[in-house]
Amino acid sequence: MINYAAVDRGASSRFGSGTGRGSAARSSRPSAHDHTHETVAVEFPGDRIEWGLMQDASQATMKKAIDARVADMRFVLDKRPSLHKDADTTRVGVAGHSYGGYTAAETMANDRRFDAGINIDGAMEHTGEDGPYAPGRAVTQGLDRPFLLFGGDLGERELSHVDTSLTRTWADFWPNQRGWKRDVHLDDGAHLGFSDMQWSVPQIAAVPRERRESLIGTIDPADALRAQHDYVAAFFDLHLKHRGTRLFERARHEGIRLVP
């Protein structure tokens, strides 16, 4: 069972239906999570709609958001057996993009029922716009279960544990992680290239080349999607289904680099 956390404030988990969330579906039964008052809108039974209310990215707001996200993930796992009678809650994975990646890490740090997780291009902190450095518990204490870091580029900088120019959380997490770990990097891939923009933006002729590259990077979209799908699925196959793979021993996809 794979749980996929929403991207960032204002965005929906549906924004990742063709990339991270879609990749997880290849490996197991997925569920996607939108977080009330953070996503643009969340619909509840009885035609009740709750709209997004987040007005800022202060440290207090971001801490409240990550705590609510973790509670959401745990609540949904509690309810899965009643929603799906064949749900296997003995093998549970969690993944997310951007703040969803932080959500994945903190969910594992707070609930041992989650067996393996992936952070897709997300800083693992709730520092916000006004606060001192505030890394999550997963960063400061590490995890004793498998966790994958999957990062991209921002211009000449990259999100990896050897480059602290975007966030130091991956570097701080690396020596504290006690379980299986890998840092997989998508060279020339941008942050939003881990969303459905990777396949949708190239189909829009009106988007200028410079704008397209700032959104999804310069890597060939087909190569980027193939790499994302295969690495996310292989990770969960390895750690939830115990199916062997060599993808984490050496790079086998265009644009993929394994960061030592």
C-alpha positions in Angstrom: 0.0 0.0 0.0 1.4 3.4 -1.0 0.3 6.8 0.4 1.1 9.9 -1.7 1.2 13.3 0.0 0.1 16.5 -1.7 2.8 18.7 -3.2 2.7 22.1 -1.5 0.3 24.6 -0.2 -2.3 25.4 -2.8 -1.6 22.3 -4.8 -3.4 19.0 -5.1 -2.1 15.5 -5.0 -3.7 15.1 -8.5 -0.8 17.3 -9.7 1.3 14.2 -9.4 -1.0 11.7 -11.1 1.3 11.0 -14.0 4.6 11.0 -12.1 5.2 10.1 -8.4 1.7 9.0 -7.6 1.4 7.2 -10.9 4.7 5.4 -10.3 3.5 4.2 -6.9 0.5 2.7 -8.6 2.8 0.4 -10.5 4.0 -1.1 -7.3 0.9 -1.3 -5.1 -2.5 0.1 -4.3 -2.0 3.9 -3.9 -4.0 6.5 -2.1 -3.5 10.2 -2.6 -3.9 12.8 0.1 -5.1 16.4 -0.1 -4.8 18.4 3.1 -7.8 20.4 4.3 -7.4 24.2 4.3 -4.1 23.8 2.6 -5.1 22.5 -0.8 -7.2 24.8 -2.9 -10.3 22.8 -2.1 -11.2 19.5 -0.4 -14.6 17.9 -0.9 -16.2 15.8 1.9 -19.2 13.6 1.8 -22.5 15.5 1.7 -21.2 18.0 -0.8 -19.2 19.8 1.9 -16.3 21.7 0.4 -13.5 23.2 2.5 -11.4 25.9 0.8 -7.7 26.6 1.3 -7.1 29.1 4.1 -3.3 29.4 4.3 -2.3 33.0 3.9 1.4 32.9 4.6 4.5 30.8 4.9 5.6 31.8 8.4 7.4 29.2 10.6 4.3 28.9 12.8 2.1 28.3 9.8 4.4 25.7 8.2 4.8 23.9 11.5 1.1 23.7 11.9 0.8 22.5 8.3 3.4 19.6 8.7 1.7 18.5 11.9 -1.7 18.4 10.3 -0.3 16.6 7.3 1.2 13.8 9.4 -2.0 13.5 11.3 -3.9 13.2 8.0 -1.6 10.4 6.8 -1.9 8.4 10.0 -5.7 8.9 10.0 -6.1 7.6 6.5 -4.0 4.6 7.3 -6.3 3.9 10.3 -9.3 4.0 8.0 -8.0 2.1 5.0 -9.1 -1.4 6.2 -12.7 -0.2 6.5 -12.5 1.4 3.1 -10.8 -1.4 1.3 -11.3 -4.9 2.7 -8.3 -6.3 0.8 -6.0 -3.5 1.9 -2.7 -4.9 3.2 -1.6 -2.6 6.1 1.4 -4.8 7.0 3.4 -3.3 4.1 3.0 0.4 3.8 5.0 3.0 1.9 4.7 6.8 1.8 6.0 9.2 -0.8 5.6 12.9 -1.6 6.9 15.7 -3.7 8.1 19.1 -2.3 6.4 19.6 1.1 4.9 16.2 0.5 8.4 14.8 0.6 8.8 16.4 4.1 5.5 14.9 5.0 6.7 11.4 4.0 9.7 11.7 6.2 7.9 13.1 9.2 5.1 10.5 8.9 7.7 7.8 9.1 9.4 9.5 12.1 6.0 9.5 13.9 4.5 6.2 12.9 6.3 2.9 12.6 3.5 1.4 10.5 5.0 3.2 7.5 7.8 0.8 6.3 9.5 2.8 3.5 9.4 6.3 2.2 10.5 8.7 -0.6 11.2 12.4 -0.5 10.9 13.8 -4.1 12.7 17.1 -4.3 11.6 18.5 -1.0 13.3 20.3 1.9 12.7 18.6 5.2 12.1 21.7 7.3 9.4 24.0 8.4 11.7 27.0 8.8 9.3 29.2 6.8 9.9 32.7 5.7 10.6 34.2 9.0 12.1 31.7 11.3 15.5 30.1 12.3 16.4 26.8 10.8 13.8 24.3 11.9 14.5 20.8 10.5 12.1 17.9 11.1 12.5 15.0 13.5 13.5 12.7 10.6 16.4 15.0 9.9 17.7 15.3 13.4 17.1 11.7 14.5 17.1 9.8 11.2 15.0 6.8 10.4 15.6 3.1 10.9 13.6 2.1 7.8 14.4 2.6 4.1 14.2 6.1 2.8 15.0 7.5 -0.7 16.0 11.0 -1.6 15.1 11.9 -5.2 16.3 15.3 -6.2 16.5 17.7 -9.2 18.2 20.9 -10.1 17.6 24.6 -9.7 19.9 26.3 -12.2 23.4 25.5 -11.3 22.4 24.2 -7.9 21.1 20.8 -7.0 19.0 19.3 -4.2 21.2 16.5 -2.9 23.0 15.7 0.4 26.3 17.0 -1.0 24.9 20.5 -2.0 23.5 22.6 0.8 22.8 25.7 -1.3 19.0 25.0 -1.5 18.6 23.3 1.9 20.9 21.8 4.4 18.3 19.2 5.5 19.4 16.5 3.1 23.0 16.9 4.3 22.0 16.8 8.0 19.7 13.8 7.4 22.3 11.7 5.6 24.6 10.8 8.5 21.6 10.4 10.9 19.8 7.9 8.7 20.1 4.4 10.1 18.1 2.5 7.6 18.7 1.8 3.9 19.3 5.1 2.0 20.1 6.3 -1.5 20.3 9.8 -3.0 19.1 9.6 -6.6 19.5 12.7 -8.7 17.8 13.7 -12.0 20.4 15.9 -13.8 18.9 18.8 -15.7 15.5 18.1 -14.1 13.7 21.0 -12.4 11.4 21.0 -9.3 8.1 21.0 -11.2 9.4 18.4 -13.5 8.4 15.9 -10.8 4.8 16.9 -11.3 2.4 16.5 -14.2 4.0 19.6 -15.7 6.7 17.2 -17.0 4.4 15.7 -19.6 1.8 18.5 -19.9 4.0 21.6 -20.5 5.8 20.3 -23.6 2.4 19.8 -25.2 1.5 23.5 -24.9 3.0 25.3 -27.8 2.4 28.8 -26.3 4.9 28.1 -23.5 8.2 29.8 -24.5 11.3 27.6 -24.3 12.9 29.6 -21.5 9.7 29.3 -19.4 9.4 25.6 -20.1 13.0 25.0 -19.0 12.5 27.0 -15.8 9.5 24.8 -15.0 10.6 21.3 -15.9 14.3 21.6 -16.8 16.2 20.7 -20.0 16.1 16.9 -19.7 14.1 15.2 -22.4 10.6 14.8 -20.9 10.3 11.1 -21.9 13.6 10.3 -20.2 12.6 12.2 -17.1 9.2 10.4 -16.8 10.8 7.0 -17.5 13.4 7.5 -14.8 10.8 8.8 -12.2 8.4 5.9 -12.9 11.1 3.2 -12.8 13.0 4.4 -9.7 9.9 5.1 -7.5 8.3 1.7 -8.5 11.6 -0.1 -8.0 12.1 1.3 -4.5 8.7 0.2 -3.3 9.1 -3.2 -5.1 12.4 -3.7 -3.3 11.3 -2.7 0.2 7.6 -3.7 0.3 7.6 -6.7 -2.0 11.3 -7.8 -1.7 11.8 -7.9 -5.4 15.4 -7.4 -6.4 16.7 -4.5 -8.5 20.0 -3.2 -9.7 18.8 0.3 -10.3 20.3 1.5 -7.0 23.7 -0.1 -7.7 24.4 1.9 -10.8 22.5 4.4 -12.9 20.7 2.8 -15.9 18.6 5.8 -17.1 19.4 8.9 -19.0 19.8 11.8 -16.6 20.0 9.7 -13.5 23.0 10.0 -11.2 23.5 8.1 -7.9 25.0 10.6 -5.4 27.5 8.8 -3.2 
